[in-house]
Amino acid sequence: MTHTFKPASFGTVSHGTLRTEDLLDSFARELEWQVQRNADYFQADDAARARRDRLLSLVWDARECDPESEDADYLVNESLPDELQAFAPAYGYFGAHCGDGSDFGFWLPDDALADFDGLRVADTSEVPADYCGEVLHVNDHGNMTLYAATAGQLVEVWGVLWPAQWQGNHR
């Protein structure tokens, strides 16, 4: 049985602080949550279980780390963001919000879909019945939904409201 990887949702993980101890806690909590919600995926084989164990070890390191240490800076600025990036939704990223440097989370950059080479539609009825690939539905308000299409069947990958997504979707 194949277990599907579940990417994160767009939105805030930590807001209003740049304190290392707060970011360590928020980033570690988010990484642990993403690993837990992908438990089936991380049970698929030995490599997946080893990756899960490495990620949970990183969570442990973040929780045990002295926030004043160089290790803490490395965890907050390199290790944890790099691992969280792997959970970013398609075309998205993990990091600081483009309009608020103290709002860390999963975001869709303004130009993320500039080079989108899938099918763009204003209405999903425009998708040909035999189409296979990515479909980006952009409505008249600028709200976007990305679909994966297989022979006309659409499965939502993600959706964002414009401009609300950029105003911080605080959890």
C-alpha positions in Angstrom: 0.0 0.0 0.0 1.3 3.4 -0.9 0.9 6.2 1.6 0.6 9.7 0.3 2.7 12.5 1.7 0.6 15.3 3.1 2.2 18.7 2.7 1.5 21.5 5.2 -1.2 24.1 4.8 -0.4 27.7 4.0 -0.3 29.9 7.0 1.5 31.1 10.2 3.6 28.9 12.4 5.1 31.7 14.6 4.2 35.4 14.7 5.3 38.5 16.4 8.6 37.3 17.8 12.2 36.8 16.7 13.3 35.4 20.1 15.4 32.3 19.5 13.7 30.3 22.3 10.2 31.1 20.8 11.3 30.1 17.3 12.9 26.9 18.5 9.7 25.9 20.2 7.4 26.9 17.3 9.5 25.3 14.6 10.1 22.1 16.6 6.4 21.9 17.4 5.5 22.3 13.7 8.1 19.8 12.5 6.8 17.2 15.1 3.2 17.9 13.9 4.1 17.4 10.3 5.9 14.2 11.0 3.0 12.9 13.1 0.4 13.7 10.5 2.5 11.8 7.9 3.0 8.8 10.2 1.8 6.3 7.6 4.1 7.9 5.0 7.1 7.6 7.3 6.3 3.9 7.9 6.6 3.0 4.2 10.2 1.5 4.3 13.5 1.6 6.2 14.6 4.9 4.5 11.4 6.6 5.5 11.6 5.4 9.1 15.2 6.5 9.3 14.2 10.0 8.0 11.4 10.1 10.6 13.8 9.2 13.3 16.3 11.9 12.2 13.5 14.5 12.1 12.3 13.6 15.6 15.8 13.7 16.8 16.1 17.2 15.5 12.9 18.1 17.3 14.4 16.7 20.5 17.6 18.7 19.9 15.6 21.9 19.5 13.7 21.3 22.8 16.9 20.5 24.7 19.0 23.3 23.2 20.2 26.3 25.2 18.6 29.3 23.3 21.8 31.3 23.9 24.0 28.8 22.1 25.4 28.8 18.6 23.6 25.5 18.2 20.3 27.3 18.8 21.1 29.8 16.1 22.0 27.0 13.7 18.8 25.2 14.5 16.6 28.3 14.0 18.3 29.6 10.9 19.3 26.5 9.1 18.3 23.0 10.3 14.7 23.5 11.3 13.7 25.7 8.3 15.4 23.4 5.9 13.5 20.4 7.2 10.2 22.3 7.3 10.7 23.4 3.7 10.3 19.7 2.7 6.7 20.0 4.0 5.9 23.2 2.0 2.9 22.9 -0.3 3.6 22.9 -4.0 5.0 26.2 -5.2 5.3 27.4 -1.6 8.1 27.9 0.9 8.7 27.9 4.6 10.1 31.1 6.0 9.4 34.7 6.9 6.3 36.3 5.3 7.3 38.7 2.6 5.4 41.5 4.3 6.2 40.7 8.0 9.6 39.4 9.0 8.3 38.1 12.3 5.6 36.0 10.7 7.1 32.6 10.0 5.1 29.9 8.2 4.3 28.3 4.9 3.7 30.9 2.1 3.1 31.2 -1.6 5.5 33.8 -3.0 3.9 36.6 -5.1 5.6 35.3 -8.3 5.3 31.6 -7.5 3.0 30.9 -10.4 4.5 33.3 -13.0 6.0 30.4 -14.9 3.2 27.9 -14.2 3.0 25.6 -17.2 -0.1 23.7 -16.3 -3.6 24.7 -17.4 -5.0 28.0 -16.0 -8.8 28.3 -15.9 -11.3 30.8 -14.7 -13.8 28.0 -14.2 -13.2 24.3 -13.6 -15.7 23.5 -16.3 -13.0 24.7 -18.8 -10.9 21.6 -17.9 -11.0 19.1 -20.8 -12.4 15.7 -19.9 -9.2 13.9 -20.9 -6.7 16.4 -19.3 -4.0 15.1 -17.0 -1.7 17.5 -15.1 -1.9 20.5 -12.9 -4.8 22.9 -13.1 -4.7 26.4 -11.6 -8.2 27.9 -11.1 -8.1 31.6 -10.5 -11.4 33.2 -9.9 -12.4 36.9 -10.5 -11.3 37.9 -7.0 -7.8 36.4 -7.4 -8.4 33.4 -5.2 -6.5 30.4 -6.4 -6.9 26.7 -6.2 -4.4 24.2 -7.5 -5.7 20.9 -8.7 -4.1 17.7 -9.9 -6.2 16.4 -12.8 -6.3 12.9 -14.1 -8.7 12.2 -17.0 -10.9 15.1 -16.0 -11.0 14.2 -12.3 -9.8 17.1 -10.2 -8.2 16.6 -6.8 -7.5 19.8 -4.8 -3.9 20.3 -3.8 -4.3 23.6 -2.1 -6.3 26.8 -2.2 -5.5 30.4 -1.1 -7.7 33.4 -0.7 -6.3 36.6 -2.1 -5.1 38.8 -0.4 -6.1 37.2 2.9 -3.4 34.6 2.6 -0.8 37.3 2.7 -2.3 38.9 5.8 -1.2 35.9 8.0 -3.4 32.9 8.5 -2.6 32.6 12.2 -3.2 29.2 13.7 
